Amino acid sequence: MTENSLEKHVLNLVCSVFDAYSAVLFQPDETGDACRLVAWFSLGDKIALDVPILPGKGLVGWIIRNRQPILYPHFDQRQSSLGYYLDGEEASIKAFMGCPVPAGGALCVDSKRQYSFTDKDHKILQLFAELVSRQKNAGGREEGTTDIPRYFAELGIIQDLRFRYNRWPQFLQNYLHAVTEAAGFEYGAFASVETPQETYCVECESKPLLLTGGQPLVLPMGSGIVGWIFRNEQPVITEGAQGSPTSMIFGRLPEPLPEFQAVVCMPVMVNKTARGVLCLAHRGEKNIDEGMRSFVRQAVDHLALFLENLYLKNRLRAVLPKARIHSEGAHAYDPDRAPVTPETVKNK
């Protein structure tokens, strides 16, 4: 391994995206009986470089043997061990997550802060592992691997948007710009359900083509690719081809869009229902490799998470004014003194 290897650069990005203390990549050695450290990045200097990890030994060995991911937001050294630190450095680790690499081995990160990692972070780490595996199988020559660092650096930026922008319009506009530019598409849009099973609306665009005066464009639910996705809750991805028909993203419009051929349209699932669709479009054909697809899927997950949080906040705003808040400790409930309501009379 060289210091400027792709693996080293990716692990640097892993630490940056997750604000981690260390990131380590283990892959099988020549014998195939153990895994060894092939790349690492750490804020400290106590990584054990030459220690083999046997299948089943410690958390890393468990991942390698069982080919299953692990997430420990609160890492307890008394019950398990990592095995890749020197001089007691492991005692300061408070959180850990790792996942198997499809080509063999494990990719792991840790932190000195408890509860540093979430389920969403774990999904992103698995994508890193998949991309590292493809790069290894292709001998570092896979087309599009040069975009991998950019995709995942951009995921870190998208993740930060949820904390920088509390209001939906500002978040959505910045989100669309970030995703469209990172994926290299000419146009991006977000559509949301207007009236369930009847209409949807184009709510925001990366650049204004349809929306004027800040007003959303309302369309029938059966209109275009987006309408199909709302009904079927499945993505639509087409790379386009020379002379192929134009992709009708929103169906027939009074003011038609440019002749987009390559499109990526993904449903945004909230409470297990498609509540939105992210659309990316490009004139002419475009190579949409697995790295780009993985990036867009994770970007959509971040968008869904923001919408879920927004939904919960709105629910709380609606419920709290009706709630009775006790500020002086717990109160015993006495059914004989409870106020009489139509519901209690009905139950009696």
DOSE-507666 format. One record per residue (C-alpha): residue number from 1; x, y, z. Coordinates in steps of 0.1 Angstrom, whole numbers, plus 5000, padded with zeros to 4 digits. Example, Ala and Ser with C-alpha at 12.3 -4.5 7.8 and 13.67 -1.06 7.14 Angstrom:
<nodes>
[node 1, [5123, 4955, 5078]]
[node 2, [5137, 4989, 5071]]
</nodes>
This chain:
<nodes>
[node 1, [5000, 5000, 5000]]
[node 2, [5012, 5035, 4991]]
[node 3, [5004, 5066, 5010]]
[node 4, [4986, 5081, 4980]]
[node 5, [4965, 5049, 4973]]
[node 6, [4928, 5051, 4966]]
[node 7, [4921, 5031, 4998]]
[node 8, [4941, 5056, 5019]]
[node 9, [4922, 5085, 5003]]
[node 10, [4888, 5068, 5009]]
[node 11, [4896, 5061, 5045]]
[node 12, [4905, 5098, 5050]]
[node 13, [4871, 5107, 5036]]
[node 14, [4854, 5081, 5059]]
[node 15, [4869, 5097, 5089]]
[node 16, [4858, 5132, 5077]]
[node 17, [4823, 5121, 5068]]
[node 18, [4816, 5104, 5101]]
[node 19, [4839, 5127, 5123]]
[node 20, [4856, 5095, 5134]]
[node 21, [4888, 5089, 5153]]
[node 22, [4901, 5060, 5131]]
[node 23, [4891, 5041, 5100]]
[node 24, [4907, 5008, 5091]]
[node 25, [4905, 4984, 5062]]
[node 26, [4913, 4947, 5065]]
[node 27, [4916, 4923, 5036]]
[node 28, [4927, 4886, 5034]]
[node 29, [4964, 4879, 5032]]
[node 30, [4981, 4856, 5008]]
[node 31, [4972, 4825, 5028]]
[node 32, [4936, 4833, 5032]]
[node 33, [4937, 4822, 5068]]
[node 34, [4938, 4857, 5083]]
[node 35, [4931, 4894, 5074]]
[node 36, [4957, 4921, 5076]]
[node 37, [4955, 4959, 5077]]
[node 38, [4959, 4972, 5041]]
[node 39, [4949, 5009, 5047]]
[node 40, [4942, 5031, 5077]]
[node 41, [4936, 5067, 5087]]
[node 42, [4937, 5078, 5123]]
[node 43, [4939, 5110, 5143]]
[node 44, [4963, 5092, 5166]]
[node 45, [4995, 5071, 5159]]
[node 46, [4988, 5039, 5178]]
[node 47, [4974, 5016, 5151]]
[node 48, [4988, 4981, 5152]]
[node 49, [5001, 4977, 5117]]
[node 50, [5013, 4941, 5116]]
[node 51, [4988, 4922, 5138]]
[node 52, [4968, 4896, 5118]]
[node 53, [4930, 4894, 5125]]
[node 54, [4918, 4858, 5126]]
[node 55, [4882, 4850, 5118]]
[node 56, [4861, 4852, 5150]]
[node 57, [4888, 4871, 5169]]
[node 58, [4873, 4903, 5184]]
[node 59, [4847, 4925, 5167]]
[node 60, [4867, 4927, 5134]]
[node 61, [4871, 4889, 5133]]
[node 62, [4834, 4884, 5141]]
[node 63, [4825, 4906, 5110]]
[node 64, [4850, 4887, 5088]]
[node 65, [4837, 4853, 5099]]
[node 66, [4800, 4860, 5099]]
[node 67, [4800, 4885, 5070]]
[node 68, [4776, 4906, 5090]]
[node 69, [4778, 4943, 5100]]
[node 70, [4781, 4956, 5136]]
[node 71, [4770, 4989, 5151]]
[node 72, [4779, 4998, 5187]]
[node 73, [4770, 5034, 5195]]
[node 74, [4781, 5026, 5231]]
[node 75, [4812, 5004, 5229]]
[node 76, [4820, 4983, 5260]]
[node 77, [4856, 4971, 5261]]
[node 78, [4847, 4946, 5289]]
[node 79, [4826, 4925, 5266]]
[node 80, [4845, 4928, 5233]]
[node 81, [4877, 4940, 5217]]
[node 82, [4889, 4956, 5185]]
[node 83, [4925, 4943, 5182]]
[node 84, [4940, 4970, 5160]]
[node 85, [4954, 4994, 5186]]
[node 86, [4986, 4996, 5206]]
[node 87, [4995, 5007, 5242]]
[node 88, [4959, 5007, 5256]]
[node 89, [4946, 5032, 5231]]
[node 90, [4915, 5010, 5227]]
[node 91, [4903, 5019, 5262]]
[node 92, [4895, 5054, 5250]]
[node 93, [4872, 5042, 5222]]
[node 94, [4835, 5049, 5229]]
[node 95, [4817, 5040, 5197]]
[node 96, [4824, 5015, 5168]]
[node 97, [4808, 5003, 5136]]
[node 98, [4821, 4980, 5109]]
[node 99, [4808, 4960, 5079]]
[node 100, [4822, 4932, 5057]]
[node 101, [4839, 4940, 5024]]
[node 102, [4823, 4919, 4996]]
[node 103, [4857, 4909, 4982]]
[node 104, [4868, 4898, 5017]]
[node 105, [4878, 4915, 5049]]
[node 106, [4862, 4944, 5069]]
[node 107, [4859, 4981, 5069]]
[node 108, [4856, 4997, 5104]]
[node 109, [4855, 5031, 5120]]
[node 110, [4855, 5042, 5157]]
[node 111, [4851, 5073, 5178]]
[node 112, [4861, 5086, 5212]]
[node 113, [4825, 5100, 5216]]
[node 114, [4796, 5078, 5226]]
[node 115, [4766, 5076, 5202]]
[node 116, [4786, 5090, 5174]]
[node 117, [4772, 5067, 5147]]
[node 118, [4736, 5060, 5136]]
[node 119, [4718, 5035, 5114]]
[node 120, [4721, 5059, 5085]]
[node 121, [4758, 5062, 5090]]
[node 122, [4761, 5025, 5089]]
[node 123, [4744, 5023, 5055]]
[node 124, [4768, 5048, 5041]]
[node 125, [4798, 5028, 5055]]
[node 126, [4784, 4997, 5037]]
[node 127, [4785, 5017, 5004]]
[node 128, [4821, 5026, 5011]]
[node 129, [4829, 4989, 5015]]
[node 130, [4811, 4980, 4983]]
[node 131, [4830, 5006, 4963]]
[node 132, [4863, 4996, 4978]]
[node 133, [4855, 4960, 4969]]
[node 134, [4847, 4969, 4932]]
[node 135, [4879, 4989, 4930]]
[node 136, [4899, 4959, 4942]]
[node 137, [4883, 4934, 4918]]
[node 138, [4890, 4958, 4889]]
[node 139, [4926, 4963, 4899]]
[node 140, [4920, 5000, 4905]]
[node 141, [4910, 5005, 4868]]
[node 142, [4872, 5005, 4872]]
[node 143, [4856, 5033, 4852]]
[node 144, [4842, 5060, 4875]]
[node 145, [4863, 5052, 4905]]
[node 146, [4878, 5087, 4904]]
[node 147, [4843, 5100, 4912]]
[node 148, [4840, 5079, 4944]]
[node 149, [4858, 5104, 4967]]
[node 150, [4837, 5132, 4953]]
[node 151, [4804, 5113, 4959]]
[node 152, [4811, 5106, 4995]]
[node 153, [4826, 5140, 5003]]
[node 154, [4793, 5153, 4989]]
[node 155, [4773, 5130, 5011]]
[node 156, [4790, 5146, 5041]]
[node 157, [4779, 5180, 5029]]
[node 158, [4743, 5168, 5023]]
[node 159, [4742, 5153, 5058]]
[node 160, [4753, 5187, 5072]]
[node 161, [4724, 5205, 5054]]
[node 162, [4699, 5190, 5079]]
[node 163, [4717, 5208, 5107]]
[node 164, [4723, 5241, 5088]]
[node 165, [4688, 5246, 5075]]
[node 166, [4658, 5240, 5097]]
[node 167, [4632, 5254, 5072]]
[node 168, [4622, 5230, 5044]]
[node 169, [4624, 5255, 5014]]
[node 170, [4660, 5265, 5022]]
[node 171, [4670, 5229, 5028]]
[node 172, [4654, 5216, 4997]]
[node 173, [4669, 5242, 4974]]
[node 174, [4704, 5236, 4987]]
[node 175, [4699, 5199, 4987]]
[node 176, [4689, 5199, 4950]]
[node 177, [4719, 5220, 4940]]
[node 178, [4743, 5197, 4959]]
[node 179, [4729, 5164, 4945]]
[node 180, [4725, 5176, 4909]]
[node 181, [4760, 5191, 4908]]
[node 182, [4777, 5161, 4925]]
[node 183, [4760, 5136, 4901]]
[node 184, [4768, 5157, 4871]]
[node 185, [4733, 5162, 4858]]
[node 186, [4720, 5193, 4841]]
[node 187, [4687, 5195, 4859]]
[node 188, [4672, 5184, 4892]]
[node 189, [4636, 5186, 4906]]
[node 190, [4616, 5174, 4936]]
[node 191, [4579, 5165, 4933]]
[node 192, [4556, 5158, 4963]]
[node 193, [4521, 5144, 4968]]
[node 194, [4495, 5172, 4965]]
[node 195, [4462, 5152, 4968]]
[node 196, [4468, 5115, 4975]]
[node 197, [4460, 5093, 4945]]
[node 198, [4449, 5124, 4925]]
[node 199, [4476, 5150, 4920]]
[node 200, [4513, 5157, 4927]]
[node 201, [4532, 5190, 4925]]
[node 202, [4567, 5200, 4912]]
[node 203, [4578, 5218, 4944]]
[node 204, [4614, 5228, 4936]]
[node 205, [4640, 5228, 4908]]
[node 206, [4678, 5231, 4907]]
[node 207, [4672, 5258, 4880]]
[node 208, [4639, 5274, 4870]]
[node 209, [4624, 5257, 4840]]
[node 210, [4588, 5251, 4851]]
[node 211, [4581, 5271, 4882]]
[node 212, [4574, 5308, 4880]]
[node 213, [4567, 5332, 4909]]
[node 214, [4576, 5306, 4935]]
[node 215, [4544, 5287, 4928]]
[node 216, [4544, 5248, 4926]]
[node 217, [4532, 5231, 4894]]
[node 218, [4503, 5208, 4901]]
[node 219, [4499, 5178, 4878]]
[node 220, [4476, 5147, 4876]]
[node 221, [4489, 5117, 4895]]
[node 222, [4491, 5097, 4862]]
[node 223, [4513, 5122, 4845]]
[node 224, [4548, 5111, 4833]]
[node 225, [4575, 5090, 4849]]
[node 226, [4570, 5107, 4883]]
[node 227, [4533, 5098, 4883]]
[node 228, [4543, 5062, 4876]]
[node 229, [4567, 5062, 4905]]
[node 230, [4541, 5075, 4929]]
[node 231, [4518, 5047, 4919]]
[node 232, [4544, 5019, 4919]]
[node 233, [4569, 5031, 4944]]
[node 234, [4599, 5019, 4922]]
[node 235, [4628, 5039, 4908]]
[node 236, [4633, 5047, 4871]]
[node 237, [4668, 5049, 4857]]
[node 238, [4677, 5053, 4821]]
[node 239, [4710, 5062, 4805]]
[node 240, [4695, 5073, 4772]]
[node 241, [4710, 5065, 4738]]
[node 242, [4717, 5082, 4706]]
[node 243, [4683, 5088, 4689]]
[node 244, [4663, 5074, 4719]]
[node 245, [4630, 5091, 4727]]
[node 246, [4629, 5119, 4752]]
[node 247, [4621, 5109, 4787]]
[node 248, [4587, 5124, 4797]]
[node 249, [4595, 5131, 4834]]
[node 250, [4563, 5150, 4841]]
[node 251, [4543, 5140, 4811]]
[node 252, [4531, 5165, 4784]]
[node 253, [4535, 5201, 4796]]
[node 254, [4523, 5234, 4782]]
[node 255, [4559, 5246, 4783]]
[node 256, [4579, 5215, 4775]]
[node 257, [4613, 5207, 4792]]
[node 258, [4645, 5203, 4772]]
[node 259, [4649, 5170, 4755]]
[node 260, [4662, 5150, 4785]]
[node 261, [4672, 5114, 4777]]
[node 262, [4692, 5102, 4807]]
[node 263, [4672, 5103, 4839]]
[node 264, [4674, 5091, 4875]]
[node 265, [4640, 5093, 4894]]
[node 266, [4639, 5079, 4929]]
[node 267, [4609, 5076, 4953]]
[node 268, [4613, 5093, 4987]]
[node 269, [4597, 5069, 5012]]
[node 270, [4582, 5084, 5044]]
[node 271, [4563, 5061, 5067]]
[node 272, [4566, 5033, 5041]]
[node 273, [4548, 5054, 5015]]
[node 274, [4562, 5074, 4985]]
[node 275, [4556, 5110, 4995]]
[node 276, [4581, 5125, 4971]]
[node 277, [4602, 5118, 4940]]
[node 278, [4637, 5131, 4934]]
[node 279, [4644, 5137, 4896]]
[node 280, [4678, 5141, 4879]]
[node 281, [4679, 5147, 4842]]
[node 282, [4705, 5152, 4814]]
[node 283, [4703, 5159, 4777]]
[node 284, [4718, 5131, 4757]]
[node 285, [4731, 5098, 4770]]
[node 286, [4750, 5095, 4803]]
[node 287, [4769, 5066, 4820]]
[node 288, [4750, 5060, 4853]]
[node 289, [4774, 5036, 4870]]
[node 290, [4768, 5018, 4904]]
[node 291, [4788, 5044, 4922]]
[node 292, [4765, 5071, 4911]]
[node 293, [4734, 5050, 4918]]
[node 294, [4747, 5043, 4953]]
[node 295, [4753, 5080, 4959]]
[node 296, [4718, 5090, 4948]]
[node 297, [4702, 5063, 4969]]
[node 298, [4720, 5075, 5000]]
[node 299, [4711, 5111, 4991]]
[node 300, [4674, 5101, 4989]]
[node 301, [4677, 5085, 5024]]
[node 302, [4690, 5118, 5038]]
[node 303, [4660, 5136, 5022]]
[node 304, [4636, 5110, 5036]]
[node 305, [4651, 5115, 5071]]
[node 306, [4646, 5152, 5069]]
[node 307, [4610, 5148, 5059]]
[node 308, [4604, 5123, 5087]]
[node 309, [4618, 5147, 5112]]
[node 310, [4597, 5175, 5098]]
[node 311, [4566, 5153, 5100]]
[node 312, [4573, 5145, 5137]]
[node 313, [4578, 5182, 5145]]
[node 314, [4545, 5191, 5129]]
[node 315, [4528, 5164, 5149]]
[node 316, [4543, 5177, 5181]]
[node 317, [4532, 5212, 5173]]
[node 318, [4496, 5199, 5168]]
[node 319, [4496, 5178, 5200]]
[node 320, [4514, 5199, 5226]]
[node 321, [4488, 5227, 5228]]
[node 322, [4462, 5200, 5238]]
[node 323, [4486, 5183, 5263]]
[node 324, [4484, 5187, 5300]]
[node 325, [4520, 5193, 5313]]
[node 326, [4528, 5185, 5349]]
[node 327, [4558, 5206, 5361]]
[node 328, [4559, 5195, 5397]]
[node 329, [4567, 5158, 5394]]
[node 330, [4545, 5128, 5388]]
[node 331, [4508, 5129, 5395]]
[node 332, [4487, 5099, 5404]]
[node 333, [4457, 5092, 5382]]
[node 334, [4424, 5088, 5400]]
[node 335, [4396, 5076, 5377]]
[node 336, [4370, 5087, 5402]]
[node 337, [4382, 5123, 5400]]
[node 338, [4389, 5123, 5363]]
[node 339, [4368, 5147, 5342]]
[node 340, [4338, 5132, 5325]]
[node 341, [4339, 5132, 5287]]
[node 342, [4316, 5116, 5260]]
[node 343, [4343, 5090, 5255]]
[node 344, [4344, 5079, 5292]]
[node 345, [4306, 5078, 5293]]
[node 346, [4305, 5056, 5262]]
[node 347, [4331, 5032, 5278]]
[node 348, [4310, 5029, 5309]]
</nodes>
